Structure formats: structure tokens, C-alpha cells
Amino acid sequence: MTRASGVAYRKIAEVLRGRIADGTYPAGVRLPGEHELSREFAVARDTVRRALRVLQDEGLITVVTGLGRFVQSVPADSVRPTYERIAADLRALIENGSLSVGSVLPSEARLCERYGVARLTARRALEQLEAAGLVECVHGRGRFVLPRRP
């Protein structure tokens, strides 16, 4: 696997996850085939297969042998954008004290490794926490947990 395909399948999975979340691909609908998706995203079929495997592992789609891949009926929370799920995980760590005031948050690179996401997704999660006033970015040093506001 090349570095580019390693990033590409995550991006494709995120796009497809978004389409499931916004109803473009509602529950019960057959997803486009590997060949069609590989043309759409201009990648090899193996890259598309990896993206689809991610969605299958997340329970968002199911494979029906000989018929294709179908969108599962899933709770809305499980198809929210990945960056929101990552931000929610980090928020929980802050709220339960696992990440105390002044603690440094995991870097974008570490979040990419842990969640198997693109750097932009990790950055968006951290920016969401900054916007909520939970963390502060110190250029060149990282993001740190702030004291809770009353």
C-alpha cells in the first residue's frame, strides 16, 4: 500500500459516511459498485474496497453476496461526522478528568493513527474543542486543556 492510497481510502470512507448521514444513501439502498466508485474517486478498486471495509466494520453497510453492499439502518449518532465523534471522545476525557487542566491533548498525527483518519479530520475535531473553549492552541507546543468556565 502506498501512502497516497492509505490516505485515499480514509477520505473515500468519510465521503461515503457523509452520504449515508445526509440521506444521499438511505437505509436499505444498494451502494454503487466498486467499479463505479473507483471511477468516481479516480482510485484503484482495492482502495475503494478498503473504504467499504471501514464502513462495513463500523456497521454502516452490509454485504449481500451476489447482490452488493447495502446501507444498514443505524442510529443517527453513529453516522455523525468522524471529527465530531473524535471531539466527543476527547470532550469526555476532559470532563471525566483523564485530561486535566493544563494537559496536552494528543497531536493531530497521534489522532490520525488512533482513529485511522486524515489529518484534516483530526484538525477539525481539535478545532471544535477550541471553539467550545475547552482547549487552547499554543503555536509550536500543542493544544492544552483550559479551566472550565462557570
CNS distance restraints for C-alpha pairs under 8 A (distance, minus, plus):
assign (resid   1 and name CA) (resid   5 and name CA) 6.39 0.50 0.50
assign (resid   1 and name CA) (resid   6 and name CA) 6.61 0.50 0.50
assign (resid   2 and name CA) (resid   6 and name CA) 6.24 0.50 0.50
assign (resid   3 and name CA) (resid   7 and name CA) 6.45 0.50 0.50
assign (resid   4 and name CA) (resid   8 and name CA) 6.00 0.50 0.50
assign (resid   5 and name CA) (resid   9 and name CA) 6.12 0.50 0.50
assign (resid   5 and name CA) (resid  43 and name CA) 8.00 0.50 0.50
assign (resid   5 and name CA) (resid  47 and name CA) 6.21 0.50 0.50
assign (resid   6 and name CA) (resid  10 and name CA) 7.02 0.50 0.50
assign (resid   6 and name CA) (resid  47 and name CA) 7.98 0.50 0.50
assign (resid   7 and name CA) (resid  11 and name CA) 6.44 0.50 0.50
assign (resid   7 and name CA) (resid 117 and name CA) 7.80 0.50 0.50
assign (resid   7 and name CA) (resid 118 and name CA) 6.29 0.50 0.50
assign (resid   8 and name CA) (resid  12 and name CA) 6.14 0.50 0.50
assign (resid   8 and name CA) (resid  43 and name CA) 7.96 0.50 0.50
assign (resid   8 and name CA) (resid  47 and name CA) 7.10 0.50 0.50
assign (resid   9 and name CA) (resid  13 and name CA) 6.05 0.50 0.50
assign (resid   9 and name CA) (resid  47 and name CA) 5.38 0.50 0.50
assign (resid   9 and name CA) (resid  48 and name CA) 6.29 0.50 0.50
assign (resid   9 and name CA) (resid  50 and name CA) 6.00 0.50 0.50
assign (resid   9 and name CA) (resid  51 and name CA) 4.70 0.50 0.50
assign (resid  10 and name CA) (resid  14 and name CA) 6.16 0.50 0.50
assign (resid  10 and name CA) (resid  51 and name CA) 6.16 0.50 0.50
assign (resid  10 and name CA) (resid 116 and name CA) 7.25 0.50 0.50
assign (resid  10 and name CA) (resid 117 and name CA) 5.92 0.50 0.50
assign (resid  10 and name CA) (resid 118 and name CA) 6.53 0.50 0.50
assign (resid  11 and name CA) (resid  15 and name CA) 6.23 0.50 0.50
assign (resid  11 and name CA) (resid 117 and name CA) 7.79 0.50 0.50
assign (resid  11 and name CA) (resid 118 and name CA) 6.83 0.50 0.50
assign (resid  12 and name CA) (resid  16 and name CA) 6.16 0.50 0.50
assign (resid  12 and name CA) (resid  41 and name CA) 7.49 0.50 0.50
assign (resid  12 and name CA) (resid  48 and name CA) 7.27 0.50 0.50
assign (resid  12 and name CA) (resid  51 and name CA) 5.98 0.50 0.50
assign (resid  13 and name CA) (resid  17 and name CA) 5.91 0.50 0.50
assign (resid  13 and name CA) (resid  51 and name CA) 4.66 0.50 0.50
assign (resid  13 and name CA) (resid  52 and name CA) 6.58 0.50 0.50
assign (resid  13 and name CA) (resid  54 and name CA) 6.74 0.50 0.50
assign (resid  13 and name CA) (resid  55 and name CA) 6.59 0.50 0.50
assign (resid  14 and name CA) (resid  18 and name CA) 6.11 0.50 0.50
assign (resid  14 and name CA) (resid  81 and name CA) 7.74 0.50 0.50
assign (resid  14 and name CA) (resid  82 and name CA) 7.43 0.50 0.50
assign (resid  15 and name CA) (resid  19 and name CA) 6.34 0.50 0.50
assign (resid  16 and name CA) (resid  20 and name CA) 6.28 0.50 0.50
assign (resid  17 and name CA) (resid  21 and name CA) 6.17 0.50 0.50
assign (resid  17 and name CA) (resid  55 and name CA) 7.23 0.50 0.50
assign (resid  17 and name CA) (resid  60 and name CA) 7.87 0.50 0.50
assign (resid  17 and name CA) (resid  79 and name CA) 6.47 0.50 0.50
assign (resid  17 and name CA) (resid  81 and name CA) 7.53 0.50 0.50
assign (resid  18 and name CA) (resid  22 and name CA) 6.06 0.50 0.50
assign (resid  18 and name CA) (resid  79 and name CA) 7.37 0.50 0.50
assign (resid  18 and name CA) (resid  80 and name CA) 7.64 0.50 0.50
assign (resid  18 and name CA) (resid  81 and name CA) 6.65 0.50 0.50
assign (resid  19 and name CA) (resid  23 and name CA) 6.07 0.50 0.50
assign (resid  19 and name CA) (resid  24 and name CA) 4.91 0.50 0.50
assign (resid  19 and name CA) (resid  25 and name CA) 5.74 0.50 0.50
assign (resid  20 and name CA) (resid  24 and name CA) 5.97 0.50 0.50
assign (resid  20 and name CA) (resid  25 and name CA) 4.80 0.50 0.50
assign (resid  20 and name CA) (resid  26 and name CA) 6.02 0.50 0.50
assign (resid  20 and name CA) (resid  27 and name CA) 7.86 0.50 0.50
assign (resid  20 and name CA) (resid  71 and name CA) 7.42 0.50 0.50
assign (resid  20 and name CA) (resid  79 and name CA) 7.10 0.50 0.50
assign (resid  21 and name CA) (resid  25 and name CA) 7.93 0.50 0.50
assign (resid  21 and name CA) (resid  76 and name CA) 7.19 0.50 0.50
assign (resid  21 and name CA) (resid  79 and name CA) 5.22 0.50 0.50
assign (resid  21 and name CA) (resid  80 and name CA) 6.36 0.50 0.50
assign (resid  21 and name CA) (resid  81 and name CA) 7.95 0.50 0.50
assign (resid  25 and name CA) (resid  29 and name CA) 6.13 0.50 0.50
assign (resid  25 and name CA) (resid  30 and name CA) 7.99 0.50 0.50
assign (resid  25 and name CA) (resid  31 and name CA) 7.18 0.50 0.50
assign (resid  25 and name CA) (resid  71 and name CA) 6.96 0.50 0.50
assign (resid  26 and name CA) (resid  71 and name CA) 6.60 0.50 0.50
assign (resid  27 and name CA) (resid  70 and name CA) 7.56 0.50 0.50
assign (resid  27 and name CA) (resid  71 and name CA) 4.82 0.50 0.50
assign (resid  27 and name CA) (resid  72 and name CA) 5.25 0.50 0.50
assign (resid  27 and name CA) (resid  73 and name CA) 4.93 0.50 0.50
assign (resid  27 and name CA) (resid  74 and name CA) 7.76 0.50 0.50
assign (resid  28 and name CA) (resid  70 and name CA) 5.77 0.50 0.50
assign (resid  28 and name CA) (resid  71 and name CA) 5.18 0.50 0.50
assign (resid  28 and name CA) (resid  72 and name CA) 6.12 0.50 0.50
assign (resid  28 and name CA) (resid  73 and name CA) 7.04 0.50 0.50
assign (resid  29 and name CA) (resid  70 and name CA) 5.48 0.50 0.50
assign (resid  29 and name CA) (resid  71 and name CA) 5.62 0.50 0.50
assign (resid  30 and name CA) (resid  68 and name CA) 6.59 0.50 0.50
assign (resid  30 and name CA) (resid  69 and name CA) 5.65 0.50 0.50
assign (resid  30 and name CA) (resid  70 and name CA) 4.34 0.50 0.50
assign (resid  30 and name CA) (resid  71 and name CA) 6.57 0.50 0.50
assign (resid  31 and name CA) (resid  68 and name CA) 7.29 0.50 0.50
assign (resid  31 and name CA) (resid  69 and name CA) 5.63 0.50 0.50
assign (resid  31 and name CA) (resid  70 and name CA) 5.74 0.50 0.50
assign (resid  31 and name CA) (resid  71 and name CA) 7.08 0.50 0.50
assign (resid  32 and name CA) (resid  36 and name CA) 6.12 0.50 0.50
assign (resid  32 and name CA) (resid  37 and name CA) 6.39 0.50 0.50
assign (resid  33 and name CA) (resid  37 and name CA) 6.23 0.50 0.50
assign (resid  33 and name CA) (resid  68 and name CA) 7.08 0.50 0.50
assign (resid  33 and name CA) (resid  69 and name CA) 7.85 0.50 0.50
assign (resid  34 and name CA) (resid  38 and name CA) 5.91 0.50 0.50
assign (resid  34 and name CA) (resid  45 and name CA) 5.91 0.50 0.50
assign (resid  34 and name CA) (resid  48 and name CA) 6.22 0.50 0.50
assign (resid  34 and name CA) (resid  49 and name CA) 6.89 0.50 0.50
assign (resid  35 and name CA) (resid  39 and name CA) 6.31 0.50 0.50
assign (resid  35 and name CA) (resid  45 and name CA) 6.38 0.50 0.50
assign (resid  36 and name CA) (resid  40 and name CA) 6.21 0.50 0.50
assign (resid  37 and name CA) (resid  41 and name CA) 6.08 0.50 0.50
assign (resid  37 and name CA) (resid  45 and name CA) 7.91 0.50 0.50
assign (resid  37 and name CA) (resid  48 and name CA) 6.74 0.50 0.50
assign (resid  38 and name CA) (resid  42 and name CA) 5.50 0.50 0.50
assign (resid  38 and name CA) (resid  43 and name CA) 5.06 0.50 0.50
assign (resid  38 and name CA) (resid  44 and name CA) 5.77 0.50 0.50
assign (resid  38 and name CA) (resid  45 and name CA) 5.38 0.50 0.50
assign (resid  38 and name CA) (resid  47 and name CA) 7.83 0.50 0.50
assign (resid  38 and name CA) (resid  48 and name CA) 6.05 0.50 0.50
assign (resid  39 and name CA) (resid  43 and name CA) 6.81 0.50 0.50
assign (resid  43 and name CA) (resid  47 and name CA) 6.36 0.50 0.50
assign (resid  43 and name CA) (resid  48 and name CA) 7.20 0.50 0.50
assign (resid  44 and name CA) (resid  48 and name CA) 6.75 0.50 0.50
assign (resid  45 and name CA) (resid  49 and name CA) 6.13 0.50 0.50
assign (resid  46 and name CA) (resid  50 and name CA) 6.29 0.50 0.50
assign (resid  47 and name CA) (resid  51 and name CA) 6.46 0.50 0.50
assign (resid  48 and name CA) (resid  52 and name CA) 6.18 0.50 0.50
assign (resid  49 and name CA) (resid  53 and name CA) 6.03 0.50 0.50
assign (resid  50 and name CA) (resid  54 and name CA) 6.41 0.50 0.50
assign (resid  51 and name CA) (resid  55 and name CA) 6.65 0.50 0.50
assign (resid  52 and name CA) (resid  56 and name CA) 6.13 0.50 0.50
assign (resid  52 and name CA) (resid  61 and name CA) 7.98 0.50 0.50
assign (resid  53 and name CA) (resid  57 and name CA) 5.98 0.50 0.50
assign (resid  54 and name CA) (resid  58 and name CA) 6.22 0.50 0.50
assign (resid  55 and name CA) (resid  59 and name CA) 6.33 0.50 0.50
assign (resid  55 and name CA) (resid  60 and name CA) 5.33 0.50 0.50
assign (resid  55 and name CA) (resid  61 and name CA) 5.93 0.50 0.50
assign (resid  56 and name CA) (resid  60 and name CA) 5.74 0.50 0.50
assign (resid  56 and name CA) (resid  61 and name CA) 4.87 0.50 0.50
assign (resid  56 and name CA) (resid  62 and name CA) 5.85 0.50 0.50
assign (resid  56 and name CA) (resid  63 and name CA) 7.84 0.50 0.50
assign (resid  59 and name CA) (resid  72 and name CA) 7.06 0.50 0.50
assign (resid  59 and name CA) (resid  74 and name CA) 7.79 0.50 0.50
assign (resid  60 and name CA) (resid  71 and name CA) 5.99 0.50 0.50
assign (resid  60 and name CA) (resid  72 and name CA) 5.30 0.50 0.50
assign (resid  60 and name CA) (resid  73 and name CA) 7.58 0.50 0.50
assign (resid  60 and name CA) (resid  74 and name CA) 6.69 0.50 0.50
assign (resid  60 and name CA) (resid  79 and name CA) 7.64 0.50 0.50
assign (resid  61 and name CA) (resid  69 and name CA) 6.36 0.50 0.50
assign (resid  61 and name CA) (resid  70 and name CA) 5.33 0.50 0.50
assign (resid  61 and name CA) (resid  71 and name CA) 4.37 0.50 0.50
assign (resid  61 and name CA) (resid  72 and name CA) 4.98 0.50 0.50
assign (resid  62 and name CA) (resid  69 and name CA) 5.51 0.50 0.50
assign (resid  62 and name CA) (resid  70 and name CA) 5.34 0.50 0.50
assign (resid  62 and name CA) (resid  71 and name CA) 6.49 0.50 0.50
assign (resid  62 and name CA) (resid  72 and name CA) 6.39 0.50 0.50
assign (resid  63 and name CA) (resid  67 and name CA) 7.84 0.50 0.50
assign (resid  63 and name CA) (resid  68 and name CA) 5.82 0.50 0.50
assign (resid  63 and name CA) (resid  69 and name CA) 4.43 0.50 0.50
assign (resid  63 and name CA) (resid  70 and name CA) 6.39 0.50 0.50
assign (resid  64 and name CA) (resid  68 and name CA) 5.47 0.50 0.50
assign (resid  64 and name CA) (resid  69 and name CA) 6.14 0.50 0.50
assign (resid  64 and name CA) (resid  70 and name CA) 7.46 0.50 0.50
assign (resid  74 and name CA) (resid  78 and name CA) 6.83 0.50 0.50
assign (resid  74 and name CA) (resid  79 and name CA) 7.67 0.50 0.50
assign (resid  75 and name CA) (resid  79 and name CA) 7.35 0.50 0.50
assign (resid  76 and name CA) (resid  80 and name CA) 6.65 0.50 0.50
assign (resid  80 and name CA) (resid  84 and name CA) 6.74 0.50 0.50
assign (resid  80 and name CA) (resid  85 and name CA) 7.06 0.50 0.50
assign (resid  81 and name CA) (resid  85 and name CA) 6.69 0.50 0.50
assign (resid  82 and name CA) (resid  86 and name CA) 6.24 0.50 0.50
assign (resid  82 and name CA) (resid 121 and name CA) 7.08 0.50 0.50
assign (resid  83 and name CA) (resid  87 and name CA) 6.07 0.50 0.50
assign (resid  83 and name CA) (resid 121 and name CA) 5.23 0.50 0.50
assign (resid  83 and name CA) (resid 122 and name CA) 6.28 0.50 0.50
assign (resid  83 and name CA) (resid 124 and name CA) 5.95 0.50 0.50
assign (resid  83 and name CA) (resid 125 and name CA) 4.59 0.50 0.50
assign (resid  84 and name CA) (resid  88 and name CA) 6.03 0.50 0.50
assign (resid  84 and name CA) (resid 125 and name CA) 6.05 0.50 0.50
assign (resid  84 and name CA) (resid 128 and name CA) 7.88 0.50 0.50
assign (resid  85 and name CA) (resid  89 and name CA) 6.23 0.50 0.50
assign (resid  86 and name CA) (resid  90 and name CA) 6.31 0.50 0.50
assign (resid  86 and name CA) (resid 115 and name CA) 7.87 0.50 0.50
assign (resid  86 and name CA) (resid 122 and name CA) 7.52 0.50 0.50
assign (resid  86 and name CA) (resid 125 and name CA) 5.95 0.50 0.50
assign (resid  87 and name CA) (resid  91 and name CA) 5.94 0.50 0.50
assign (resid  87 and name CA) (resid 125 and name CA) 4.70 0.50 0.50
assign (resid  87 and name CA) (resid 126 and name CA) 6.54 0.50 0.50
assign (resid  87 and name CA) (resid 128 and name CA) 6.76 0.50 0.50
assign (resid  87 and name CA) (resid 129 and name CA) 6.51 0.50 0.50
assign (resid  88 and name CA) (resid  92 and name CA) 6.13 0.50 0.50
assign (resid  89 and name CA) (resid  93 and name CA) 6.47 0.50 0.50
assign (resid  90 and name CA) (resid  94 and name CA) 6.30 0.50 0.50
assign (resid  91 and name CA) (resid  95 and name CA) 6.09 0.50 0.50
assign (resid  91 and name CA) (resid 129 and name CA) 7.35 0.50 0.50
assign (resid  91 and name CA) (resid 134 and name CA) 7.93 0.50 0.50
assign (resid  92 and name CA) (resid  96 and name CA) 5.99 0.50 0.50
assign (resid  93 and name CA) (resid  97 and name CA) 6.12 0.50 0.50
assign (resid  93 and name CA) (resid  98 and name CA) 4.99 0.50 0.50
assign (resid  93 and name CA) (resid  99 and name CA) 5.51 0.50 0.50
assign (resid  94 and name CA) (resid  98 and name CA) 6.02 0.50 0.50
assign (resid  94 and name CA) (resid  99 and name CA) 4.69 0.50 0.50
assign (resid  94 and name CA) (resid 100 and name CA) 6.21 0.50 0.50
assign (resid  94 and name CA) (resid 145 and name CA) 7.38 0.50 0.50
assign (resid  95 and name CA) (resid  99 and name CA) 7.83 0.50 0.50
assign (resid  99 and name CA) (resid 103 and name CA) 5.77 0.50 0.50
assign (resid  99 and name CA) (resid 104 and name CA) 7.77 0.50 0.50
assign (resid  99 and name CA) (resid 105 and name CA) 7.50 0.50 0.50
assign (resid  99 and name CA) (resid 145 and name CA) 7.12 0.50 0.50
assign (resid 100 and name CA) (resid 145 and name CA) 6.59 0.50 0.50
assign (resid 101 and name CA) (resid 144 and name CA) 7.52 0.50 0.50
assign (resid 101 and name CA) (resid 145 and name CA) 4.88 0.50 0.50
assign (resid 101 and name CA) (resid 146 and name CA) 5.40 0.50 0.50
assign (resid 101 and name CA) (resid 147 and name CA) 5.51 0.50 0.50
assign (resid 102 and name CA) (resid 144 and name CA) 5.43 0.50 0.50
assign (resid 102 and name CA) (resid 145 and name CA) 5.02 0.50 0.50
assign (resid 102 and name CA) (resid 146 and name CA) 6.26 0.50 0.50
assign (resid 102 and name CA) (resid 147 and name CA) 7.87 0.50 0.50
assign (resid 103 and name CA) (resid 144 and name CA) 5.43 0.50 0.50
assign (resid 103 and name CA) (resid 145 and name CA) 5.51 0.50 0.50
assign (resid 104 and name CA) (resid 142 and name CA) 6.51 0.50 0.50
assign (resid 104 and name CA) (resid 143 and name CA) 5.63 0.50 0.50
assign (resid 104 and name CA) (resid 144 and name CA) 4.46 0.50 0.50
assign (resid 104 and name CA) (resid 145 and name CA) 6.56 0.50 0.50
assign (resid 105 and name CA) (resid 142 and name CA) 7.17 0.50 0.50
assign (resid 105 and name CA) (resid 143 and name CA) 5.59 0.50 0.50
assign (resid 105 and name CA) (resid 144 and name CA) 5.91 0.50 0.50
assign (resid 105 and name CA) (resid 145 and name CA) 7.19 0.50 0.50
assign (resid 106 and name CA) (resid 110 and name CA) 5.81 0.50 0.50
assign (resid 106 and name CA) (resid 111 and name CA) 6.35 0.50 0.50
assign (resid 107 and name CA) (resid 111 and name CA) 6.25 0.50 0.50
assign (resid 107 and name CA) (resid 142 and name CA) 6.86 0.50 0.50
assign (resid 107 and name CA) (resid 143 and name CA) 7.81 0.50 0.50
assign (resid 108 and name CA) (resid 112 and name CA) 6.15 0.50 0.50
assign (resid 108 and name CA) (resid 119 and name CA) 6.23 0.50 0.50
assign (resid 108 and name CA) (resid 122 and name CA) 5.41 0.50 0.50
assign (resid 108 and name CA) (resid 123 and name CA) 6.06 0.50 0.50
assign (resid 109 and name CA) (resid 113 and name CA) 6.40 0.50 0.50
assign (resid 109 and name CA) (resid 119 and name CA) 6.81 0.50 0.50
assign (resid 109 and name CA) (resid 122 and name CA) 7.91 0.50 0.50
assign (resid 110 and name CA) (resid 114 and name CA) 6.11 0.50 0.50
assign (resid 111 and name CA) (resid 115 and name CA) 5.87 0.50 0.50
assign (resid 111 and name CA) (resid 116 and name CA) 7.72 0.50 0.50
assign (resid 111 and name CA) (resid 117 and name CA) 7.61 0.50 0.50
assign (resid 111 and name CA) (resid 122 and name CA) 5.95 0.50 0.50
assign (resid 112 and name CA) (resid 116 and name CA) 5.22 0.50 0.50
assign (resid 112 and name CA) (resid 117 and name CA) 4.81 0.50 0.50
assign (resid 112 and name CA) (resid 118 and name CA) 5.95 0.50 0.50
assign (resid 112 and name CA) (resid 119 and name CA) 5.98 0.50 0.50
assign (resid 112 and name CA) (resid 122 and name CA) 6.19 0.50 0.50
assign (resid 113 and name CA) (resid 117 and name CA) 7.19 0.50 0.50
assign (resid 117 and name CA) (resid 121 and name CA) 6.25 0.50 0.50
assign (resid 117 and name CA) (resid 122 and name CA) 6.91 0.50 0.50
assign (resid 118 and name CA) (resid 122 and name CA) 6.71 0.50 0.50
assign (resid 119 and name CA) (resid 123 and name CA) 6.12 0.50 0.50
assign (resid 120 and name CA) (resid 124 and name CA) 6.10 0.50 0.50
assign (resid 121 and name CA) (resid 125 and name CA) 6.37 0.50 0.50
assign (resid 122 and name CA) (resid 126 and name CA) 6.43 0.50 0.50
assign (resid 123 and name CA) (resid 127 and name CA) 6.05 0.50 0.50
assign (resid 124 and name CA) (resid 128 and name CA) 6.10 0.50 0.50
assign (resid 125 and name CA) (resid 129 and name CA) 6.66 0.50 0.50
assign (resid 126 and name CA) (resid 130 and name CA) 6.34 0.50 0.50
assign (resid 127 and name CA) (resid 131 and name CA) 6.10 0.50 0.50
assign (resid 128 and name CA) (resid 132 and name CA) 6.31 0.50 0.50
assign (resid 129 and name CA) (resid 133 and name CA) 6.43 0.50 0.50
assign (resid 129 and name CA) (resid 134 and name CA) 5.46 0.50 0.50
assign (resid 129 and name CA) (resid 135 and name CA) 5.91 0.50 0.50
assign (resid 130 and name CA) (resid 134 and name CA) 5.78 0.50 0.50
assign (resid 130 and name CA) (resid 135 and name CA) 4.91 0.50 0.50
assign (resid 130 and name CA) (resid 136 and name CA) 5.84 0.50 0.50
assign (resid 130 and name CA) (resid 137 and name CA) 7.52 0.50 0.50
assign (resid 133 and name CA) (resid 146 and name CA) 7.32 0.50 0.50
assign (resid 134 and name CA) (resid 145 and name CA) 5.97 0.50 0.50
assign (resid 134 and name CA) (resid 146 and name CA) 5.44 0.50 0.50
assign (resid 134 and name CA) (resid 147 and name CA) 7.47 0.50 0.50
assign (resid 134 and name CA) (resid 148 and name CA) 7.08 0.50 0.50
assign (resid 135 and name CA) (resid 143 and name CA) 6.19 0.50 0.50
assign (resid 135 and name CA) (resid 144 and name CA) 5.25 0.50 0.50
assign (resid 135 and name CA) (resid 145 and name CA) 4.41 0.50 0.50
assign (resid 135 and name CA) (resid 146 and name CA) 5.09 0.50 0.50
assign (resid 136 and name CA) (resid 143 and name CA) 5.31 0.50 0.50
assign (resid 136 and name CA) (resid 144 and name CA) 5.30 0.50 0.50
assign (resid 136 and name CA) (resid 145 and name CA) 6.56 0.50 0.50
assign (resid 136 and name CA) (resid 146 and name CA) 6.55 0.50 0.50
assign (resid 137 and name CA) (resid 141 and name CA) 7.84 0.50 0.50
assign (resid 137 and name CA) (resid 142 and name CA) 5.80 0.50 0.50
assign (resid 137 and name CA) (resid 143 and name CA) 4.22 0.50 0.50
assign (resid 137 and name CA) (resid 144 and name CA) 6.45 0.50 0.50
assign (resid 138 and name CA) (resid 142 and name CA) 5.49 0.50 0.50
assign (resid 138 and name CA) (resid 143 and name CA) 5.98 0.50 0.50
assign (resid 138 and name CA) (resid 144 and name CA) 7.56 0.50 0.50
